[in-house]
Amino acid sequence: MRDAVRTVLTDTARYLRVIIDQVLERLNAGQSPEEIFHAVEPERELSIYPYLRERYDHPKFIVRNLLRQWSGWWNGNAAELLPATWAIQAQEIAALAGGVPALVKRGRILIEQGNTVLASHLAEWATRAIPTDRDAQALKRDVYAKRLEETPAMMAKSIFRAAMNDAR
């Protein structure tokens, strides 16, 4: 039993060290928080162990926390320093896209193509631009239902479920 505990703790420490080292290396190389977030991955060999799978947490949440710890709250995007509200941004995006129906239509296409990550952005823009639009809310509900199915991480599932239920 003692050896099993030592193995789990050692593997977990190594898993975290790989993520930490990648974040520090990229920060020191001057990469942006966005670049780091998308580039850093856990060690595949360790990620297959049952006790290190994405069940509760997600490795990207660890990356975000490290970035906040070492870089502060600002994400490096000057437009987000003193931003317009999400609703105002969404209204502008909807206007540029040709209206909320265009966002909804494109979001549906993205879901069909399996790109639920991008479809969720469109759903958020559509529902924030016109919160009472039924088609936009249906898109939001459907895309987060799909994302809920796709992720094994319980924290992400909870957030996606809340977004899906918010759209109902």
C-alpha positions in Angstrom: 0.0 0.0 0.0 2.8 2.4 0.9 4.4 1.9 -2.6 1.1 2.5 -4.3 0.6 5.8 -2.4 4.2 6.8 -3.2 3.6 6.0 -6.9 0.4 8.1 -7.1 1.9 11.0 -5.3 5.1 10.9 -7.4 3.2 10.6 -10.7 0.9 13.5 -9.7 3.9 15.7 -8.8 5.5 14.8 -12.1 2.3 15.6 -14.0 2.1 19.0 -12.3 5.8 19.7 -12.8 5.5 19.1 -16.6 2.7 21.7 -16.8 4.4 24.1 -14.5 7.7 23.9 -16.4 5.9 24.5 -19.7 4.1 27.6 -18.4 7.3 29.1 -16.9 9.3 28.4 -20.0 6.7 30.0 -22.3 6.2 33.0 -19.9 10.0 33.6 -19.8 10.1 33.4 -23.7 7.5 36.2 -23.8 4.5 34.3 -25.1 1.1 35.7 -24.5 -1.3 34.1 -22.0 -3.5 33.0 -24.9 -0.6 31.3 -26.7 0.5 29.6 -23.4 -3.1 28.4 -22.6 -3.5 26.7 -26.0 0.1 25.3 -26.2 0.6 23.7 -22.8 -0.4 20.1 -22.5 0.1 17.5 -19.8 2.5 14.5 -20.4 0.5 12.0 -22.4 2.1 9.0 -20.6 0.8 10.2 -17.3 -2.6 11.4 -18.5 -3.7 7.8 -19.1 -3.4 6.8 -15.5 -6.9 6.6 -13.9 -5.9 9.0 -11.1 -4.6 11.7 -13.5 -7.4 11.7 -16.1 -9.6 14.7 -16.6 -12.3 13.6 -14.2 -12.7 16.5 -11.8 -10.3 19.1 -13.0 -8.9 19.9 -16.4 -5.2 20.6 -17.1 -6.1 23.9 -18.8 -7.6 25.1 -15.5 -4.2 24.5 -14.0 -2.6 26.5 -16.7 -5.0 29.4 -16.1 -4.3 29.3 -12.4 -0.5 29.4 -13.0 -0.9 32.3 -15.5 -2.9 34.2 -12.9 -0.4 33.4 -10.2 2.7 34.6 -12.2 1.2 37.1 -14.6 -1.7 38.7 -12.7 -5.3 39.1 -13.8 -4.6 40.8 -17.2 -4.6 38.5 -20.2 -2.4 40.7 -22.4 -5.3 41.9 -24.7 -5.4 45.7 -24.4 -9.0 45.8 -25.6 -10.0 43.9 -22.4 -8.2 46.3 -20.0 -11.2 48.6 -19.9 -13.7 46.8 -22.1 -17.2 47.4 -23.4 -19.8 45.2 -21.8 -20.2 41.7 -23.2 -23.7 42.7 -24.3 -22.4 45.7 -26.3 -19.6 43.6 -27.8 -22.1 40.9 -28.8 -24.4 43.5 -30.4 -21.5 44.8 -32.5 -20.4 41.3 -33.5 -24.0 40.4 -34.4 -24.3 43.6 -36.5 -21.1 42.7 -38.3 -22.3 39.2 -38.9 -25.6 40.3 -40.4 -27.7 39.9 -37.2 -28.4 37.3 -34.6 -30.0 34.9 -37.1 -26.6 34.8 -39.0 -24.8 33.9 -35.8 -27.3 31.2 -35.0 -27.1 29.8 -38.5 -23.3 29.7 -38.4 -23.4 28.2 -34.9 -25.6 25.4 -36.1 -23.2 24.7 -39.0 -20.3 24.6 -36.6 -22.1 22.1 -34.3 -22.7 19.9 -37.3 -19.0 20.1 -38.2 -18.1 19.1 -34.6 -16.6 22.5 -33.7 -18.6 23.0 -30.5 -15.8 25.2 -29.0 -16.3 27.9 -31.7 -20.1 27.3 -31.8 -20.3 28.1 -28.1 -18.7 31.6 -28.8 -21.3 32.3 -31.4 -24.1 31.1 -29.0 -22.8 33.5 -26.3 -22.6 36.4 -28.7 -26.1 35.7 -30.1 -27.7 35.4 -26.6 -25.9 38.4 -25.2 -26.8 40.5 -28.2 -30.5 39.7 -28.0 -31.2 37.7 -24.8 -34.9 37.2 -25.8 -34.2 35.5 -29.1 -35.5 32.0 -28.9 -33.3 30.6 -31.7 -30.2 32.0 -30.1 -31.2 30.5 -26.7 -31.9 27.2 -28.4 -28.4 27.3 -30.0 -26.9 28.0 -26.6 -28.8 25.1 -25.1 -27.8 22.7 -27.8 -24.1 23.6 -28.0 -23.6 23.3 -24.3 -25.5 20.0 -24.2 -23.1 18.8 -26.8 -20.0 20.2 -24.9 -21.4 18.5 -21.8 -21.3 15.2 -23.6 -17.8 15.8 -24.9 -15.9 16.6 -21.7 -15.0 14.2 -19.0 -14.0 17.0 -16.5 -16.7 17.4 -13.8 -16.0 21.1 -13.3 -16.4 21.8 -17.0 -19.5 19.6 -17.1 -21.0 21.7 -14.2 -20.3 25.0 -16.0 -21.6 23.7 -19.4 -24.7 22.3 -17.7 -25.4 25.7 -16.0 -25.0 27.5 -19.3 -27.3 24.9 -21.0 -29.9 25.3 -18.3 -29.6 29.1 -18.4 -30.7 28.9 -22.0 -33.9 26.9 -21.3 
